[in-house]
Amino acid sequence: MSYDLSKKISHQTNHLIDLRSDTVTRPSVEMRRIMSDAEVGDDVYGEDPTINKLEKMLAERLGKDTGVLMTSGTQSNLCSVLSHCARGEEIIIGNSYHVYIDEAAGASVLGGIAITPIETGDDNEMLPDNISRAVKPDDSHCPISKLVCMENTVWGNAISLDKMNDAKNEAERHNLSTHLDGARFFNAVTKLGCSEKELASCADTVSICLSKGLGTPAGSVLLLPKELEGKARRWRKMLGGGMRQAGIFAAAGIYALENNIKRLSEDQQRAEYLASELKKYVNGSGDSDIKQNTNMVFFTPQKKDGQKLATFLMDRGIVINDPLPTTRMVMHLDISDSDVNHILKSFDEYYNS
Ligand SMILES: Cc1ncc(COP(=O)(O)O)c(C=O)c1O
């Protein structure tokens, strides 16, 4: 849903507090300056030095052979799946994962690839037993199982390295390859306290979004083994993602990798604080009605009065998705401590007036 937010600036904070997602951030003045100064070239010819630098930089950091800049996380996941699988082959994926529920079944529509969702565990991780049960026998009635598609973080939940490796090992036991949708890869690394290479080693290919917690206006990078690079670049071209002087986006990505990763722990701390303070406004034990994972707080308002609450907050310059019945409040680059205080004060006015 999109809103006309032009008249919704909070009088108290002088800016809009948009909690719907970490995709709503606006590039900072410094990021815009670096974008405008970026050295660029034609990337379809492989001649954009800033894109080449970003792809190399991320590949080295994550311990992969190479990287390909994509327009979006959706395109990056799709190019990965299409590069791993052919028509009549199958991906096995968590039933709450973005590639399954929010990417318009692109792999099936464009690649003739079957998508098989499986139940996940308590942290939304892929369970080895469920992977094993989903793998098809070598039988002409079945698609050919090919890829296990993981995600981390999932709905803000950071899945431990042990659980990720259990899924990867199970995939390998069945000769399946692995992809990780790491739209919020660095939020997961921040929470788990592991190295970037350790998390990236849980899958053969990894998709990283620059546009979410890292705060760039666009762009994702697919990290992959050398032998898949040609396929991924061909699919990207076919999908309309062969950009030209897109080094302006890569420059924002390099800036974000250097400046916006360390601060992800602040988003997590603000989410923890917000969740702990909001506990007093929910029914029951709190556990079923308020959850916090990395930078996300999931809140189910009492008395199922979600629409009223959303309107009340909107009048105070705070934007949330309508609670249906749960709403998600996401901490990001454009949310400060004083914004969190304004949010809590507004909740207090709502529930106590
Ligand atoms: C987990 C996850 N994966 C992939 C995507 C897709 O990213 P994009 O919006 O850049 O296509 C999103 C978008 O929010 C996401 O949350």
PDBQT file of the ligand as one rigid body, heavy atoms in Angstrom, charges set to zero:
ROOT
HETATM    1  C1  LIG A 401      14.007 -11.172   2.537  1.00  0.00    +0.000 C 
HETATM    2  C2  LIG A 401      13.878 -10.394   1.267  1.00  0.00    +0.000 A 
HETATM    3  N1  LIG A 401      14.396 -10.887   0.138  1.00  0.00    +0.000 NA
HETATM    4  C3  LIG A 401      14.312 -10.244  -1.038  1.00  0.00    +0.000 A 
HETATM    5  C4  LIG A 401      13.685  -9.017  -1.120  1.00  0.00    +0.000 A 
HETATM    6  C5  LIG A 401      13.546  -8.354  -2.474  1.00  0.00    +0.000 C 
HETATM    7  O1  LIG A 401      14.261  -7.175  -2.563  1.00  0.00    +0.000 OA
HETATM    8  P1  LIG A 401      13.834  -6.045  -3.623  1.00  0.00    +0.000 P 
HETATM    9  O2  LIG A 401      12.706  -5.303  -2.995  1.00  0.00    +0.000 OA
HETATM   10  O3  LIG A 401      15.083  -5.239  -3.757  1.00  0.00    +0.000 OA
HETATM   11  O4  LIG A 401      13.443  -6.726  -4.879  1.00  0.00    +0.000 OA
HETATM   12  C6  LIG A 401      13.128  -8.440   0.033  1.00  0.00    +0.000 A 
HETATM   13  C7  LIG A 401      12.433  -7.146  -0.049  1.00  0.00    +0.000 C 
HETATM   14  O5  LIG A 401      11.977  -6.571   0.898  1.00  0.00    +0.000 OA
HETATM   15  C8  LIG A 401      13.222  -9.152   1.254  1.00  0.00    +0.000 A 
HETATM   16  O6  LIG A 401      12.697  -8.672   2.374  1.00  0.00    +0.000 OA
ENDROOT
TORSDOF 0
